[in-house]
Amino acid sequence: MHVSIHQLLIIMKKLGGLDWLALILVIVGGLNWGLVSLLNWNLVDTLFGTMSSLSQIVYGLVGLSAIYVLVISGKLGKK
């Protein structure tokens, strides 16, 4: 499926604050996993401590955001 820049901009304008927050958290999580894979460096653990309470909260929010983005991606495709 090909999406033009114009179509992408229309979809982006439909996103609310929670949608944007979820997308940002999913991107941060993906980048963190990339850093772990390529450099054996975990940014979240570096910032908040290895498996600290705050790190676990971040991981939980990233996981919930992934589920949320999965759900809204189907809805956005239909609009």
Buried (B, 14 or more C-beta within 10 A) or exposed (E): EEEEEEEEEEBEEEBEEEBEBBBEBBEBBEEBBEBBEEEEEBBBBEEBEEEEEEBEEBBEBBEEBBEBBEEBEEEBEEE
